[in-house]
Amino acid sequence: MRLMEEIARQKDGDRDEEVVSIGGGLPQHVKVVIVGYALTSKKIKSFLQPKLEGLARNKGILFVAIDQSRPLSDQGPFDIVLHKLSGREWGQILEDYRQMHPEVTVLDPPDAIQHVHNRQYMLQDVADLNLSDAYGKVGVPRQLVIKKDPSSIPDAVSKAGLTLPLVAKPLLVDGSAKSHQHSLAYDQYSLQKLEPPLVLQEFVNHGGVLFKVYIVGEAIKVVRRFSLPDVSKRELSKNAGVFRFPRVSCAAASADDADLDPCVAELPPRPLLEKLARELRRRLGLRLFNLDIIREHGTRDRFYVIDINYFPGYGKMPEYEHIFTDFLLSLGQSKYKKRC
């Protein structure tokens, strides 16, 4: 039987309540969570898929597009603002809006997002945390920031004591494809061919598998992705130059169904990931992000965080529709309880 929905607005105190009539039956009063979104066209296509929007409607969540040509305060009212747009102007608009509307949950604060958009500072909270317990140890690879003068790179690397090969990553993460283009440098001389500003990160052999840890509020979902293969000492001595490689860890590189060595495929311990996620949520001030984690090859409990991404491609995450709508619903319910 086809469901017919007729939605009528009526005031309930100082908050709109929607009356939803389903299948011609008696109207049901539903507290609707209104989510205003400001996303790029690419993000809208990958994230706001029909299945997500349909499930959200069934749970009482409405997604409303924010008109960037109009003042944000003139729109809404919103319970949640979901965004992923770049630029200082947009960041200032959001900060002003947060000051004027503290009752609205902004996912996430612009200043917290900027922190993980710079690879010089991105992993600092992981390093400061220095997480180590019975389930394992989590750290970050040694790295060096180079802001200019490519000719100085070999000497800077020597002084820092970094070990080849080195992964070169653009310093800033601005959402462009270029900011996710990485290179692998095999020898000192070739380091001069790199283009600053960038971060040089020691390459850690990890069995060619990376763990992408999606975090949505308190929920965690882990998937395996194929990554760069290990580099042996023999290969290092025979190869020279800088090799560019496409973005690793994309959905097309899924390793979840691959026939892998169990020692490589074993997921990081759940308690370790939960503790890491909880601490980083608090330190970073973010609720929507993911971690790229590798396990040092030959070990079982030595892990490295090599990248953090804000509001990643959740559309690639299994069951993201249920996880994300549950998260939005929990935010809306929490806000309503506080008001009551």
N, C-alpha and C positions, 0 to 999 in steps of 0.2 A: 504494500500500500504506500502510495506516495505521500510523503509528509508535507503538509502545508503549514507554513509559519507566517503568522501575522504579528508584527511587532509594533506595539503602540507605546509611546512615551507617557509616563505619568510621574508626577513629583512625589517623592517619598521623603518628607523632611527637606534636608538640604542636599539630598543626593538623588540622582535619577535612578529609577528602577524600571526595568523592562518587563512588560507583560507578554509572555510568549504563549501563543495558542498553537498546539501541536495536534495535527490530524483532526481538527474540528472539535477537540475535547475541551475540557475546562482549562482556562488560562492558569498558567503556573508563574508565580512571582519568582524571578531569578535575579540575583545580584550580578549584574554584568560587569566584567572587567574590560575596560576600554583601553586598548593599547595603541597609542599614536606611534607611527613608525616613520623614520627618515633614513632611507637606505638608497644606495646606488641602484641603478636599473639591473645591474648584474647580480647584486645581492638579493633584490626582490625576486628575480627569476629563480635563483638557487634555493632561497630560504622559504619564501611565501608560496610554497607549492599547494595545489588544490587539496591534497590530503591533510595538510596542516591546517589550512583555513577551515575545512569542513569539520575536523575534529574540534578545533577551537570553538566554532559556533555551537557545537553540541554541548560543550562544557561551559558555555556562557562567556566566551571571550570574543571580543570584536576587534579586528585590526582596522585602524583608520589611518589613511595616508596623510602625512603632514605636508601642507602646502608651503614650500619654502619661499614663495613670493609674498606671503602674508606674515605678519608678526605672530610668533608662536603663542604668545599669551592671549591672542584673540581666538585661538582655536581650542578645541576640546569641549568639555573638560576631559582630561585624561587621568587614568589611574597610573599608567606606566608610559614612559617614553623610551622607545627602543630605537637605537640609532647606530649608524656606522657611516659617517661622512667626515671628510677631512677638511682641514683649513682652520685658521685661527678665528675667522669671523664666525663660523658655525660654533666653534668651541665657546666663544664669548656669549653667543646667543643662548646656548644651553646653560652656561653658568648664571647668566642673568635670570633665566627662567627658573632655575633651581632656587635662587634666592627669593623670588616672588611666589613660588609654589612649592614650599617644602613638603607638602602633602603628596606630591607626585614622585614616584620612584623613577629615577633616570638611570637607564642601563646603557653604559656605566658612566661615572663622572669623567668629564673630558681630561682633567689633569692626571687622573690615574691611567687613562688610556695612553696619554703622551709618554708616560714613563716606559711602557713596553714597546713604544714605537722607535725607541733609540736603543740599538744593540749595545751601546756602551754601558747602559744602566739596566737593560732588560733582565739579566740574570743575576744582578747583584743581591736581590733578596734571597735567591736560592743559595748563593754562596754564603751569605750571612747566616742563613738558617743552619747550614752544615748538618743536615739531618742524618742521624745515625742511630739505629736501634737494632733490636734482635732480628728484624726482617730485612735489613740491608742499610746501605749508605748511599745518600744522594748528594752529588756535587755538580760542578760545572767544569768543562774543559778550560785549561789555561788559555787566556786570550790577550790580544794586544790591539789597541785602537790606533789606527793610522789616519790622520786627518788631511795630510797633504804631502807633497814631494815623494813620488814613487821611488826615486833613487836612494832615499834614506831607509827604505824598508829592510833590505838585507842586514844592515848594521843594527837597526832597531830590534830585529828578530834575534840576532846573536846576543845582544845585550840583555834581552828579556829571557834568554835561555829556552826559547820555544823549540820544540822538536818537530822536524818535518815528517810527513807532509802536513800542510796547513790548509784549512778550509777558509776561503775568503768570502765574506758576506758584506753586502752594502750596509753602511752604518745606520741609515734610516729606513724604517719600514713605513711606506706611504700608501700601500695598497696596490701599487703598480706591479706589473709582471717583473720589471727590472729589479725591484727591491727583494725579489725572491730568487734571483739568479745567483747561484753560487759557483765558485771555482775551487779546484784543488791544485795547490802548488807543490811540486815535487822537489824542487831544488832552490838554493839560495839565489842564484843568478836570476831565475825567472820571476822572482818576487817583484822585480822592478817593472814588470809588465802589467802589474795590477793597477787599478784605478781608484785612488782614495776619493772620498772618505770611506773607510771600510773597517771591518773587524777581522782579525786573523785569529782563528780558533784551532787549537791542536786537534788533529784528526785522531779519534779513538776507534780502534777496530771493534766492531760490534756485531759481527756475523751477518752483515747486510740486512738487518731487520731493525726497524724503528717502531717504538710504541707511541701511538698518538693518543693522548689522554684528554678526552673532552670533559670540560667542567661546565655544568649548568646549575648555578646555585650550589646546593649540596650534593647534587647527583654527579656521578662519575661514570664514563663509558670509555673503555679501552679497545682500540683496534690495532692490528699489526699492519705495517706498511713495509714494502721493500725499500731499501736504502742503498747507499754506496757499498760496494763490496770491500772486504778487508784489503789492506795493503801490506804485503810481506816485506821484510828487509831486502829480499832479493829483488822484488819489483821496484822498490824505492831506489835501489842502486842502479837499476837498468833504465828507469824512466826519468825524463827531464821535461820541464815546461809547465805551463799552466793549462789545465783542462777545465773547460766550462761544462757544467752539467745542468740539465733541466731541473725544474722543481721536483724534489723528492717528496715522498710521503703523500702524494695525491691519491685520490680514491682509485684511480686506474691501476695503482701499484699495490693493491690490497694483497696481503700475504696471509690472510686469515684461513684460507682454504688450501694453502700450499703445503707440500710435503717437506717439512722443515726438521732439522735436527731439534729434538725436544729441548735440549739445553739452550738453543737459540730462541725457540718459539715460546717458551714458558713466559707467561705474563708476569710483570712485577707483582709482588705480594699486595693484595688488596689493602690490608691495614697500613702498609707503607704509603700507598697512593692516597688513602683517605687523610692521613696525617699531613702529607705534603700539600694536598689540595686545601685543607682547612687552614694551614699556616699561610699559604700564598694568598688565599682569599682575603685574609685579614691584613697581610702586609701590603699587597698590591691594591687593595680596595676595589677589586673586580669580582664580578660574579659570572661573567661570560668569557671564557678563554680556554685555550688548550695548551698542553705541554708536549713538546717532542722530546721523548726520553729514549736513551739507548742503554743497553747493558754491555759493559766491557767484556769483550770476547774472552772466554777462558775463566770467567768468574760467574758466580750465581747471584751475588747480592751487591755488586758494585754498579751503580747507575749514574748517568749524567743527564741533566736537562740541557739541551742544546738550543732550544728556541721556545719562545712563548708568543702566542698569537691571540689578539683580542677578537672576539666575535668571529670565530673561524667558520669554515664551511660546514655548518651543522647539517646541511642537507645530505652530506656524505656519511653522517653518523647513523648507524642502525637504530631504528625506533626513535628517531629524534622528535617526531611529532608528539608522541606521548610524553617523553621526558620534558620537552619544552613547554607544552601546554600545562602540565602538572606544576611546573615551576612558576609560570605566570599566574596560575590560579592560586597558588600558595601565597604569592605576593599580594594579590588582591584580597584574599581572605584575611591575611595578617593585618593589612591596612584597615579593613572593615572592623575587625575585632578591637583594634586600638581606638578607632573612632567611637565604638559603642562603649 
